[in-house]
Amino acid sequence: MDLIFIFKIIVVIGIIVGLYAIIRNLDIIKIILIYFKDKLLGK
């Protein structure tokens, strides 16, 4: 039971860190998406 609780805490911390990294890199993600959209549309 204790091991499952510790595992859940690790998963929650991982999700929080992942969301923080995504929020910090939103500008880079937008640039990449615009680049791929332009490539697909042949501009």
C-alpha positions as CSV (number, residue, x, y, z in Angstrom):
1,M,0.0,0.0,0.0
2,D,2.8,2.4,0.9
3,L,4.6,1.7,-2.4
4,I,1.5,2.5,-4.4
5,F,1.2,5.8,-2.6
6,I,4.8,6.7,-3.3
7,F,4.4,5.8,-6.9
8,K,1.3,8.0,-7.2
9,I,3.3,11.0,-5.7
10,I,6.1,10.4,-8.2
11,V,3.6,10.3,-11.1
12,V,1.9,13.5,-10.0
13,I,5.3,15.3,-9.7
14,G,6.2,14.1,-13.2
15,I,2.9,15.4,-14.6
16,I,3.5,18.8,-13.0
17,V,7.1,19.0,-14.3
18,G,5.9,18.0,-17.7
19,L,3.2,20.6,-17.8
20,Y,5.6,23.3,-16.6
21,A,8.1,22.3,-19.4
22,I,5.3,22.5,-22.0
23,I,4.1,25.9,-20.8
24,R,7.7,27.2,-20.9
25,N,8.2,26.0,-24.4
26,L,4.8,27.0,-25.9
27,D,6.5,29.6,-28.2
28,I,8.8,27.0,-29.6
29,I,6.0,24.6,-30.1
30,K,3.9,27.3,-32.0
31,I,6.9,28.0,-34.3
32,I,7.3,24.3,-35.1
33,L,3.6,23.9,-35.8
34,I,3.5,27.0,-38.1
35,Y,6.6,25.6,-39.9
36,F,5.0,22.2,-40.5
37,K,1.6,23.8,-41.5
38,D,3.5,25.9,-44.1
39,K,5.4,22.9,-45.4
40,L,2.2,20.8,-45.8
41,L,0.3,23.6,-47.6
42,G,3.3,24.2,-49.8
43,K,3.9,27.9,-49.1
